[in-house]
Amino acid sequence: MYTQGLDQAGKSDPAKPGPETREQLDAFQTRIDAEEKIEAKDWMPEAYRRTLVRQISQHAHSEIIGMQPEGNWLTRAPSLKRKAILLAKVQDEAGHGLYLYSAAETLGVSRDQMVADLLSGKAKYSSIFNYPTLSWADIGAIGWLVDGAAIMNQIPLCRCSYGPYSRAMIRVCKEESFHQRQGYEIMLTLCGGTAEQKAMAQDALNRFWWPSLMMFGPNDANSTHSAQSMAWKIKRFSNDELRQKFIDVTVPQAEFLGLTVPDDELRYNEETEHYEHSDIDWQEFFDVIAGNGPCNKQRMEKRRKAQDDGAWVREAARVYAEKKAAASAAA
């Protein structure tokens, strides 16, 4: 296994790969176990760096692709107030993507490379964003369920062992908490309205419940990266632990709304104090991840078009930056 070499100050240099020794690996794990933050210029195992690049870039891609299903309702929100709130939320998601791309760049990968990996299909994003938003209630369901699941996943990341990622997540989680409340408020309003509005809310719950549970990833027994990520304290809880926490919190919220969770086997276990639920259709999850979901093709076509349409802006910014740098050098 190879990773960064060390410069004269003992810092890592991604451009200088070198062999990893047992002493380095043990010292690194000792720092992790002591809850020390790993910073960008610190030595780290190459596998740790790759894991972070994969996870953070996937997180960033999800924020950017996640703008699309909500953007679908920007011109059709039921009031000016709702439109302004939704517009602010979509803008927040763009900001989250930028924070996260910046955090990943500290690991020696360029933003251009991360975007290229997304557009080529090499990199993935969250499966949930490949489902359509068919009604206004879906915007409420996304805020309540999707952002609620995201918060359950992301709050532990504020204690991630990698410093730049953990610090970026503090602001992201604060904003996601607002998004979750905003989504639940939409559902509460619909459930307090007409029978047709409540039926719309129930339909949205029916369609987004299972994809939201899939957001936590495969069961622990089938999760490729979880055990190592937890040993490195990139993750703090397993997929199944986080999924169970989400169910335990969300089911009572659905009951308060007067909605029915679409799971005939959902039961509260008095002994474990957890909800038991039906098996998840993991074939659907893997089909969506493989690119065969309802909106995979549409999402990527729009992302590629946006990338192409913005090429002249990026080129203009690059040329302007070069001119300024040349002028500064000549002064």
Disulfide bonds with the S-S distance in Angstrom:
none
